[in-house]
Amino acid sequence: MFQIKGNLLLVLHAHLPYIHHPDFEEFLEERWLFEAITETYIPLIKVFKSLEKDQIPFKLTISFSPPLIEMLTSNSLQAKYLKHLSKLIELSEKEVQRTKNENWKKWQTAIHYRQEFIDAMEIYYDQYSQNILKAFKEFQDKGYIEVITCNGTHSYLPFYKEYPEAIRAQLKVAISTFEKNFGKRPRGMWSAECAYFDGLDKYFREEKIEYFFVDSHAFLYASPPPRYGVYRPVITPNGVFVFARDPESSEQIWSSEVGYPGDPRYREFYKDIGFEREEEYIKPYIDKSGTRCNTGIKYYRVTDKSLPLDKKELYDLKEAKEAAKEHSKDFILKKMSQVERLTSGLENQIPIIVAPFDAELFGHWWYEGPMFLEQLFRILAENDYLETHTPSEILDTIENVQIVTPAESSWGAQGYHDVWLNFSNSWIYRHIYEITERMIWWANTFENPSTLERRILNQMAREVLLVQSSDWPFIMTTNTTVEYAKMKINNCVNRFLELEKMLKEGKINEQKLRYYEWVDGIFKDLDYQIFSSNY
């Protein structure tokens, strides 16, 4: 049994919306970044280091979106994160003392958290001088991982098919941001939300992007249907390779019903001491406004998904590690069975199983996710039937490829555009399109601006890019931090219009311009002409 080799492409998409409030000492939504650094990005670095130390081969692909790159390299956010992490170490010290008299299991978990936060500080501050992108570049340069990028500000590209200048601006700013931080052009790109429309490949080709990813139904309804389904890449009419998501792998890990993260031994995400400790005790470690929020210190396990939070049982790290090991073995066995089942229908072509996920699933949402990944690579190192590869390795060795036009699609609910265009968020697009059109007009018509005028035009371009993020309509659909998303949309639109008025009237308020450059300071080297039709 299991005589046939298959290839596994593990792809993690790392993205967060650009949230930076340098005018506030603390800002609640900036914690999204801090949580991701502590719970996902640093744990991934630890996995890479552990595997390298033990000479375990591994291959992984990770995409970093430009907004995330900009936040990870922001001096202001780096300083804020350092303060945040110092507070977590302080809180964990208190928890070690407190839980010693509460419960032995809690005490052991508190000790574990304290050490994790100390390790995070050592990696973040001592090893990489507050810029963890250096770690991912290091492992990229060593050949373990392939790092790629994502379009601009994570805009939902099918909604801009009438604005080719906007699509090109999104791609160009992504590539320049990537080159600046990783020292070379990316070969691949993650189209935000795996969104695709017929003709998008032309823009990728213009920017020398060699491959991108789509969801499975983009192949299912493709023209013509791919001969090997989602298990071999295809090439578009414009000469760009496409990989499609394997639905089986997604269900095994991502599914809220049957996915691994729902195992009763794993840590319960929604039961955090930020909501449970008395106010005076926890106040220094939650939002400055007093709003309760996650600290990352959680003592309970999933137990039974149907149980209310107050009925959950205590977390046992040893049991959780055992579960992660079991699940990594189970995943590999399922992939091996899948490869054997597929091979007869693939005419002796080696199956390529593409398993893409949001990076933040591993560690943030699923605490044991990095443990799962490490065990996966350790077991695969002893396995001759399944190999991990990067997309570039596949493309460098592939010989015969079918020409296919993928169907318009996304990886959102219902597989189309519903998540980003519905009754909750449709109102935003008339404003976004209006300032997008105006930006294109200014980029096409305004020649030889003065230094001050150029700064205004560049800031107008930043506001347009920021407002195009797919995160704001997504938040409105999921009904989470809706007021914040509305504020971001309104701020960007109003700031654009205010700057445009200064430009038209020739009455430039440099103090206000400087403020907008500060609070919406993404892409410092941005040239507004990126929006021109002939750029």
N, C-alpha and C positions, 0 to 999 in steps of 0.2 A: 504494500500500500504506500501511497505518497511517493511515487518515483519521479514526478514531474515538477520542475521548478516553476515558480511564479515570481513576479516582481511586485513589491509593495511600495507605493509612493505615499508617504505620510506628509501631509501639508498642513501647517498651522498658519492661520491668518491672524496677525496681531494688529489690532486697530482700536483706537479710542478717538472720540471727537476732540477737536482742539478746544480745550477748556483751560484758560489761563487768566487769572485775575490778579495781576501784580499790584493792583491798587487796594487789595485786601490782604491782611496778614494771614487769614485763613479763609478758605471758601469751600463749602461742603462738597460741591461736585468735583473739585480737584482731587478728592480722595479716590475717585475712580482710578486715576493714574497711580496713586500711591499703593492702592490695594493690588493693582495688576503687577507693579514692580515687585512687591513683597511676596505675592502669592503665586505668580505665574512666571515672570521673566527671570527673576533670580533663581527660583527652583529649577527652571530649565537649564540655566547655566551650571547649577550644581550637578544635574544629571549628566551634562556633557563632560564635566570635569571628572566625575566618578567613572564614567565609561572609558574616557581616555586614560586615566590612571591605571585601570585594569586591562588596558589594551583590547577593549571590546569594540569591534567595528560598528559603526552606525551611520545611517544616512537619513537626513531629515531636511525638509524644505520649509522655510518660514518667510512669510511676507510681512514687512513692516510698512504701514501706511505713512505717508509724509506727515500728517498731523501728529502721529505718535512719535516719529523721529524728531520733529520739532520740539515736542514737549520733553522728551528724554534728554535733549541737548540744551534745554533752556536753563540758564544759570539761576534764574529766579525759582523755577520749579525744582531744580536740583537742591537748592538751599531749603526749600519748604519740605521736600521729602526727607532730607537729612534730619530736620527737626521732628518730623512725624515719626520716623523710625526710632529716634532717640526716646521719644515719648512711649513708643511701644515697648522698648526695652525696659523702661522705668515701670510701666504698667505690669509687664510680665514678672518683674521682680516682686512687686506687691502681691501679684496673684500666687506666686510660689509660696510666699509667707502665709497668705490667707487660706489657701486650699489645703495647706498642711494640716489644718485643724478641721477641715470640712469633709474631705473624702480622699482616700488614697489614690483612686483612679484619676480624680481631678488634679491632684498634686503632681502625679507623673506627667499628665498632659501639660500642666503649667510649666514644668521643668523643660519639657520638649519645646514649647513655644518660646521660652526664654532663649534657649540655645539657637532656635531657628532665627530669631531676630538678631542675635549676636552674629551669627554666620552671615546674615544678610548685610549687616553693617560692614563686616570685614570684606565681603565681595564688593559691595557698592562703593565704599569709601577708600579702603586701603588698596584693593587690587585694581579697580578701574576708575578711580578718581572721579566718581559720581556720574560717569558716562558708561552705562552698561552696554551700549551699542558696540563698544570696543570689544566686549567679550564675544558677541555674535560675529563681528568681523574676524576676530581671532580664529574662531572655529570654522568660519567660511574659508579663510586663507589656508587653513590646515586640511581642507577638503572634506570635513565631516558633514557640513550642512551647506545648503544652497540658500542664499538670502535673495529675495526678490522684492518688488515693491507693489504698490497699489495706486490706482489713479488719484492724483491730486489730493483733494479734500474728501475723498470717498464719495464722490457724487454718483448718483444713479444714472449712468450714462444713457440708457434708452430714452430718458426724458429730455436729452439734449441733442437728439438726432437732427433737429432743425437748426442747431447752432454748432456747426463744425468748428468754429473758432473756440468755443467753450470746451469742446472735447479735446482739441489739440492743446489748449492751455492746461487742462487737467493732466494730460500725459507728459507734457514738457516739464511742468513743475515737479512732477513725481520723479522723473529721471534725473533732473539736476539735483534734487534733494538727496536722492540715493547715491549718486556719484560723489557728492560732497562728503558723505559719511562712510561709504563702503569702498571708495577708491576705484570703482569701475562701473560700467553701465550694467543694468540688470538684463539678464537674458529673457526673463519671464515677468509677467505682470498678473496680479490678481485684480480682475475687474470687480469693483465693489459690489457686494451682494451676489457675486457670480452672474451679474446681469449682462445680457447679450442682446443685440439686435443685428439684423442683417446689414452688413456694411461696417460694423465696428472694427472688424479685422483689418480694414484698409488703413485706419488710423494707427493701429498697432504696427502694421508693416512700415508706415512712414517713419515711425520712431525706432525701427529696428528691434522691436519686441518679437521674440521668436516663438513664444507660446503663452497661452493663458488657460484658464479653467472655466468650465461651465457645469451646471447641474445635469443629472442623468437624463431628464426629459428633453434637454436641448439636443441630445443624440437620438432619443426615442422618436422625436418628430422631425428629425433632420431630413434634408433633401440632398442626395438620396440617403436612405437609412444606412448607417455605418454597418459594414459587413460583419464586424466583430463586436457590435454593441459598444458598451462603455469600456470595454476591456483592452482596447488599443487606441492610441491617439489617432486623430485624423488631421488633415491639413485643409485649410479654407481656400476658397478660390484666389484669395490674395496672398497665399503662401505662408500663413501663420499656423503653427501647430496648436491643437486643442486637446486637452485632457478633460474627461468627464468623471464626475463623482460616482463612486460605487454605492448604490443604495443599501446594500447589505451591511457594509462596514459602518455606514452612518447610523443605521438602526441599532446595531450592537452597542455602539458607544453613546450616541446622541439621544436616542429615544427616551422620552420621559416615562414610557410605560415599561419597556423591557431592557433599556440600556443599563450598562454596568453601574453608573453613578447612583442608581436607586437601590443598590444592595444595602440591607439593613445594618451592615457593619461599618459602612462609610460615615464620615462626619456629616452632621446635619448643618446645612448652610444657614438656615433661618433662625438659629438659636444662639445668639451672640451676647456676651456680657455687656456690650454697649447698650443693650435694651433691658438688661436684667439686674445689674448692680445698682445700688442706691445712688441717688443723684449726686450727692456731695462727693462720693468716692470716685464716680466715673466722670464727673464733669470736666476735669482737665484733659480727658482723652477722647471726648466726643466733639462735635462741632461747637465752635465758640458761642453760637447763638443759643446753645442748650439743646439743639435738636439731636435726638438719639440717633446713633448710626453704628455700623459695624466697626469693631476693633480688630477682627480677625482671630480673637480668642473665643473659642467655642468648645464646650465640654460634652456635647451630646452627639449621639449617632442617629442615623436615619430611623433605626428601629423598625417601624412600620410606617409606610408613607401615608397611611390613612389616619394615623394617630395625631391628635392635636399636639402642639409643641410642648405643653406642660406634662405630657405623658411619655416623652422620649427618655430613653435609657442612656447611661453614661458611655462615652466614647472610650474605646480601647485601641490604642495605636497599634499594638501587636496584631490584633485581629484584623484591623484595617489593612495592614501591610500584607497579611496572609491573603486577604481578599484580592488585593491588587495583583499579587503573584498568580493566584488562581485565574483571575480574569485575563491576564496577559497570556497565560497558557491556553485558555479557552479561545481567545481571539485568534491565536496562531493556528490552533487546530481547525477552527472554522475557516480560516483563510486557506489552509492546505486542502481541506475538503472542497472548498469553492474552486480552487485551482484545478484539482483533479476533475471536478464536474464540468468545468468550462472547457478544458483543453480539447476534448473531442469535437466540440462545436467551433473551435477556433482554427481548425485545419493546421494543427501543430504550431501555430503561433503562440508565443509565450504570453499568458495573461498578464496584464498590467492592472493592478487593483489600486485605484486612486482613492485615498481616504483623507479628505480635507475637513478641517474643523476650525472653529474659532479658537485661537490660542488660549484665551482666557478660560475656556472650559477646563483646561488642565491646570489645576492648582487653585484658581479662584472659585469657580463654581463646583468643581469636583476636586476636592483637596488632595485626594490620592492620585490624581491624574499623572503628575510627574513620576510617582512611584511606578505606576502602570507602564509608562513609556520606558523607564529604565529597565524594568523587568523584561519588557518586550524585546528590547535589544539584546539583553543578556541571554535570553532563551534562543533568539534567532542566531546568535553567534555559534550555537551548537547544532544548528539546523541547516541541512543542505537543500531543503525543498522550497524555501521562501527567502528571497533576498530583498533588502531595502535599497532603493536607488533614488536619485534626484531626477527631475525632469530632463535636465541637460544631459545627464548620462544616457538616458533613454534616447534622446534625439541624436546624440553623437554616434549611436550604434544602429539605429533603425534604418531599414532599407526600403521596404515597400509601404507606402502610405496612401490611403484612399482620400480623394478630394471630396469634401462634404461641406454643405452650408448648415451650420447648427440652427436650430429653431430659436426664435425670440423667447427669452426665459430668464429666470433668476432662481436663487435657492431659497427665496422667501416662501411663506405659507401660500399654498395654491400654485406655487411655481411660476408665477407671472409677476405683475406689477402691483397687485392689490395692496400690499403692505405699505407701499410708498405713495399710493394715490387712492384716497378713499374719503369718505365724508368728514373724517377727523382732521385731515391735513390738506385737502385740495386747495384751500384758500391761499396757501403760501406761494403757489407757483406763479400766479399773476405778478406778484411782487418780484420774485426771483427772476422771471423772464424779462421783466421790464428793465431791471438794472443790468442784467446780462446783455441785453440789446444795446443799452446805452454805453456800456463799457466797450463793446465791440466798435460802436460808432466813434467813441473818443480815440480808441487805439488806431482806427483807420484814418482819422482826420486831423488829429492834433500832432503837428510836426514841430520840431525844434522848441520844446518847452524849456522854460527857465529851470534852474535847479529846484526852486520851490514848487513850481508847477509839476515838475516830474515827481516830486515826493507825493503830491496830492494824487496824481494819476496812479502811482504805484499803490497808494493806500486804498484808493477806490477798487483797484484790482484785487487786493487782499480781501476786502469786504465781500466782493462778488464770489470769490473762491470759498470763503468761509460759509456764506449763506447757502451754497450749493451742496453742502454735506448731506448725505442720505440719513444721517443720524437724527436730524430734527424731525422729519416726517415719521421716522420709525418710532421715536419716543411718543409722538402724538398717537400713533396707532396702538401702541402697547399701554398707553395711559399711565406712564410712570412719572417722570419729572416734566410734565407737560408745560408748566409755567416757565420753567427754565428754557425749554426749547423755543417757546414763543418769544421769550426775551431775546434769545440769540438771533432769531430771525428779524425781529423788529429793530434791534440794535444795528445789525449789519446794514439793513436797508436804509434806515434813517441816517446812519453815518455816511453811507455812500451819497445819499441825496444832499446832505449838508456839505460834503466836500465838493460835490459837483457844482453846487450853488456858488461856493467860493471861487471856483475856477471860472464859471461863467461871468461873475460880477467883478472878478479881479480883486476882490476884497478878502485876502487870505488871513485867517486867524492862525498864526503859526503855533500859538500855545495849544489850541484845540487840535491842530494837526499832529503836534508832537504827542499829545495825549492818546489820540487814536493809534498812532504808530506804536505806542507803548502797550496799550491794552489789547490791540489786535495785531500784534507784531509778528505774525507767522511769515516765513519766507523773507528774511531780511534783504536778500539780494534780488527780489522779484523785480522784473521789468514789465511795466504795464503793456508794452508792445506784444507781449505773449498772447494777447487777445486780438491782435490785428489779423486780417484775412491773409496777409502775405508773410507772416512771421516765419 
